[in-house]
Amino acid sequence: MSLNRTLMLQRLLEAATSDSRIVGLVNYGSSSEGRADAWSDVDVALFIREADFNDFNRGWKAWAARLGDLLLAFPGVADHPWTVYDAEPLPLRVDFNFYPASAIPEMLTWPNSPTSVDAIVLYDETGGEISAHAGKLVGRNLGPEDLAGAFERVCGGFWYYLLRTETAVRRGEHWSARFGYTTMVTGNLCALLRLEAGAMGRWQASDAAAGIEGAISPSRLAQLNACIPGPEAGNLRPAMLNATRLGTSVCSALAARHGWPWPDRLAQRTLDFLQKEITGVSGGSPGLLHRS
């Protein structure tokens, strides 16, 4: 039988219940929130008995290899173990987090909102401590805690990194410019669009570009698509001008709606110098450029 997400979760449960070192298995990923599909990874946290934690952590690759045909195992983000198993319809990504049992209270800081305790807690041998903490995550609001503060950060980052991109272009560092620009568009600009659309349900848990196609209006999506540069170095500035115009429109709309301050003078300066670099004429118009 080919490995898939469902079978992997079954194997994880069997491995946890047969290993006395493991006192808890928590599925904190998309399936615990009712969002999983055939392409989703598996995100699990294992709580290990305090006395066994260091040995278990050192030997995690050998332990993980018993779950299936392990194609890749390495320290991922924050050195948490990330793996890939041979599976169908694609190789399956399984992200592990190993914690000592004393870290169970840290669950309350996780950006998760499971549909139920049963959906997130697969195994609990702690006398119900894991389940009690998981219950406090159920139905949790993952939107921004401070709406004005969220706008200040993503708006400020948008204009800051847009200017930083321009400085890299002027140095002739086009790959550096593309890296910073792409990060800004998929991060700050998409976050601004989410704020405008009120699509903030997973603000604390997902990147801003995840599912953006269904989160914003078709007209805004078309404008966002026009911010993607072509492959040539000369394509970047026209895309930047489109992003500047879109960012100006979104920031000004949000500021007017909520009475928030925003760097409108910097926005106008940015429009002016980008327009001048592209056409030789100062003064940005509100429309988007068409890319050839």
C-alpha positions in Angstrom: 0.0 0.0 0.0 1.4 3.4 -1.1 2.1 5.8 1.7 -0.2 8.9 2.0 -1.2 11.4 4.6 -3.8 9.2 6.3 -1.5 6.2 6.5 1.3 8.3 7.8 -0.8 9.6 10.6 -1.8 6.0 11.4 1.9 5.0 11.5 2.7 8.0 13.7 0.1 7.0 16.2 1.3 3.4 16.2 4.9 4.6 16.7 3.9 6.9 19.6 1.7 4.4 21.5 4.4 1.7 21.3 7.3 3.9 22.5 7.3 4.5 26.2 9.5 7.6 25.8 6.6 9.4 24.0 3.9 10.8 26.2 2.0 12.8 23.6 1.3 13.2 19.9 -0.3 16.4 18.6 -1.4 17.1 15.0 -1.1 20.8 14.9 -1.3 21.1 11.1 -4.0 21.9 8.5 -6.0 18.7 9.1 -6.6 19.7 12.7 -8.2 22.9 11.4 -10.2 21.2 8.6 -8.1 22.6 5.8 -6.1 19.6 4.6 -6.1 18.3 1.0 -4.1 15.8 -0.9 -1.2 18.3 -1.2 -0.9 19.2 2.5 2.0 18.2 4.6 1.8 16.6 8.0 2.8 18.7 11.1 3.1 16.9 14.3 4.6 17.6 17.8 5.8 14.8 20.0 6.2 15.3 23.7 9.0 13.2 25.2 9.6 12.1 28.7 12.1 14.5 30.3 14.7 11.8 31.1 14.6 10.5 27.5 14.4 13.8 25.6 18.1 14.4 24.7 18.7 10.8 23.6 15.5 10.8 21.5 16.4 14.1 19.9 19.9 12.9 19.0 18.5 9.8 17.3 15.5 11.3 15.6 16.5 10.4 12.1 16.7 6.7 12.8 13.3 6.9 14.6 11.8 8.7 11.6 13.2 6.2 9.1 11.0 3.5 10.7 7.9 5.3 9.5 8.4 4.9 5.8 10.8 5.3 2.9 12.7 8.4 4.1 13.9 10.5 1.2 15.1 13.6 3.1 15.7 14.5 6.7 17.3 17.7 7.8 17.0 20.5 10.4 14.4 22.9 9.0 13.2 26.3 10.3 14.4 26.9 13.9 16.2 23.5 13.6 12.9 21.6 13.8 13.2 18.2 12.0 11.8 18.3 8.5 11.4 15.2 6.4 10.1 13.9 3.1 8.8 10.4 2.5 8.2 8.5 -0.7 4.4 8.7 -1.0 1.5 9.2 -3.4 0.4 11.4 -5.1 3.6 13.3 -4.3 6.5 12.7 -1.8 5.0 13.6 1.6 6.5 16.4 3.7 6.3 15.6 7.5 7.4 18.4 9.8 8.3 17.3 13.3 8.6 19.2 16.6 10.1 17.4 19.6 9.5 18.8 23.0 10.2 17.6 26.5 7.1 17.0 28.6 7.8 20.1 30.6 7.1 22.3 27.5 3.5 21.3 27.3 2.3 24.7 28.6 4.0 26.3 25.5 1.1 24.9 23.4 -0.8 28.0 24.4 1.6 30.1 22.3 1.1 28.1 19.1 -0.8 29.9 16.3 -3.4 27.1 15.9 -7.1 27.0 15.9 -8.2 23.3 15.8 -11.8 22.4 15.2 -11.8 20.2 18.3 -9.5 18.6 20.9 -9.8 15.2 19.1 -8.7 16.8 15.9 -5.4 18.0 17.3 -4.6 15.5 20.1 -3.8 12.1 18.7 -2.3 10.6 21.8 -2.2 11.8 25.4 -0.5 9.9 28.2 -0.1 12.9 30.5 -3.2 12.5 32.5 -5.1 14.9 30.2 -2.6 17.8 30.5 -2.0 18.0 26.7 -5.7 17.8 26.0 -6.5 20.5 28.5 -4.1 22.9 26.9 -5.3 21.9 23.4 -8.8 22.8 24.4 -7.8 26.4 24.9 -6.8 26.5 21.3 -10.0 25.3 19.8 -11.9 27.9 17.8 -9.2 30.5 18.6 -9.2 33.8 16.6 -6.0 34.0 14.6 -6.5 37.4 13.2 -4.2 40.3 14.2 -4.5 41.3 17.8 -3.9 44.9 17.1 -5.3 46.0 13.7 -3.7 49.4 13.7 -0.4 48.0 14.7 -0.5 45.4 12.0 -1.2 48.1 9.4 1.7 50.2 10.7 4.1 47.3 10.4 3.1 45.9 7.0 2.6 49.4 5.5 6.0 50.6 6.9 7.7 47.5 5.6 6.2 47.9 2.2 7.6 51.3 1.6 10.9 50.6 3.4 11.6 47.5 1.3 10.4 49.1 -1.9 13.0 51.9 -1.4 15.6 49.3 -0.5 14.9 47.4 -3.8 15.5 50.6 -5.7 18.9 51.1 -4.1 19.9 47.6 -5.2 18.7 48.3 -8.7 20.9 51.5 -8.8 23.9 49.5 -7.7 23.3 47.0 -10.5 22.6 44.2 -7.9 19.6 42.8 -9.8 19.3 39.5 -8.0 19.4 41.2 -4.7 16.8 43.6 -5.9 14.5 40.8 -7.1 14.9 38.9 -3.9 13.9 41.9 -1.8 11.1 42.9 -4.2 9.6 39.5 -4.3 9.7 39.1 -0.5 8.0 42.5 -0.2 5.2 41.8 -2.7 4.4 38.3 -1.4 4.7 39.6 2.2 3.9 43.2 2.8 1.8 43.9 -0.3 -0.3 40.8 0.1 -0.8 41.6 3.7 -2.0 45.1 2.9 -4.5 43.6 0.4 -5.7 41.2 3.1 -6.3 44.0 5.5 -8.2 45.9 2.9 -10.4 42.8 2.1 -10.9 41.9 5.7 -9.4 38.4 4.9 -7.3 38.0 8.1 -8.6 34.8 9.6 -5.2 33.1 9.6 -3.1 36.3 10.0 -0.9 34.8 12.8 -0.5 31.4 11.2 0.0 31.6 7.4 2.1 33.7 5.1 0.2 36.5 3.5 0.3 35.1 0.0 -1.3 31.8 0.9 -4.7 31.5 -0.8 -4.5 35.2 -1.9 -6.3 34.3 -5.1 -9.5 33.7 -3.2 -9.0 36.3 -0.5 -9.1 39.5 -2.6 -11.3 40.9 -5.4 -10.6 39.9 -9.0 -9.7 43.5 -9.8 -7.2 43.7 -7.0 -5.8 40.3 -8.1 -5.3 41.6 -11.6 -3.4 44.6 -10.2 -1.3 42.3 -8.0 -0.5 40.1 -11.1 0.8 43.2 -12.9 3.4 43.6 -10.1 5.2 40.4 -11.2 8.3 41.3 -13.2 9.4 39.6 -16.4 12.8 37.9 -16.7 14.9 40.8 -18.0 16.6 43.3 -15.7 14.6 46.1 -17.3 11.3 44.5 -16.3 11.8 45.1 -12.7 11.2 48.9 -12.4 7.9 48.9 -14.3 6.7 46.1 -12.0 7.9 48.2 -9.0 5.9 51.2 -10.3 2.8 49.0 -10.5 3.4 47.8 -7.0 3.9 51.4 -5.8 0.6 52.5 -7.4 -1.2 49.5 -5.9 0.3 50.0 -2.5 -0.6 53.7 -2.6 -4.2 52.9 -3.5 -4.5 50.2 -0.7 -2.7 52.3 2.0 -4.7 55.4 1.3 -8.0 53.4 1.3 -7.2 51.8 4.6 -6.0 55.0 6.2 -9.1 56.8 5.1 -11.4 54.0 6.4 -9.8 53.8 9.8 -8.2 57.2 10.3 -4.7 55.7 10.4 -1.6 57.7 9.5 0.6 56.4 6.6 3.7 57.6 4.8 1.9 59.4 1.9 4.8 61.8 1.3 7.2 58.8 0.8 4.6 57.2 -1.5 4.5 60.3 -3.7 8.3 60.6 -3.7 8.6 56.9 -4.7 6.0 57.4 -7.5 7.9 60.4 -8.8 11.4 58.9 -9.0 10.1 55.6 -10.5 8.1 57.4 -13.1 11.0 59.5 -14.0 13.4 56.5 -14.2 11.0 54.8 -16.6 9.7 57.6 -18.7 11.9 60.6 -17.9 8.8 62.5 -16.7 8.0 63.1 -13.0 4.6 62.4 -11.5 3.1 58.9 -11.2 -0.4 58.4 -12.7 -2.9 56.2 -10.9 -3.1 53.6 -13.7 -1.0 50.4 -13.9 1.6 49.9 -16.6 1.2 47.3 -19.2 4.1 44.9 -19.6 5.2 43.7 -23.0 
